[in-house]
Amino acid sequence: KRVTHKERSQPQSRSHLGLLEKKSDYKLRSRDYHRKKDKLKSMRTKAANRNPDEFYFGMHRSQVDGQSGTNSGRHVRTEEAR
């Protein structure tokens, strides 16, 4: 029968440094970090591959910044529309 080795706890002399990160904590943090990184990467590629000539009706109300070509805000209300 194999013995399962337990991880050590934080020594009392180092308790002022906070909690000691265990492997399970690292795995959760790492998985979350990589998931967010992959999500941002996929969003960047989708934005880069977006067709600028594509049309949606919501584009009537949105305003685009002339220099950068980015939306300054979705459905921006003008003074006359209020």
WOHUGI-V466848 format. One record per residue. PHI is phi in whole degrees, 0 to 359 (NA if undefined). PSI is psi as a letter, one per 40 degrees, with the letter a starting at -180 (999 if undefined). Layout:
phi | psi
PHI | PSI
PHI | PSI
//
This chain:
phi | psi
NA | h
274 | i
267 | h
276 | h
276 | h
265 | i
283 | i
284 | i
271 | i
291 | h
299 | i
299 | d
289 | e
250 | e
293 | d
291 | e
276 | e
101 | a
290 | i
276 | h
284 | h
271 | i
296 | d
295 | d
294 | d
297 | d
297 | d
297 | d
295 | d
293 | d
297 | d
295 | d
299 | d
291 | d
296 | d
294 | d
297 | d
295 | d
297 | d
296 | d
295 | d
293 | d
294 | d
295 | d
292 | d
296 | d
292 | d
288 | d
269 | e
293 | i
277 | h
290 | e
272 | e
290 | i
238 | h
229 | i
294 | d
295 | e
288 | e
297 | d
268 | e
274 | i
247 | i
247 | h
289 | h
294 | d
283 | d
272 | d
79 | e
259 | i
287 | h
278 | e
168 | i
279 | h
55 | f
285 | h
274 | h
271 | i
294 | d
286 | d
280 | e
279 | 999
//
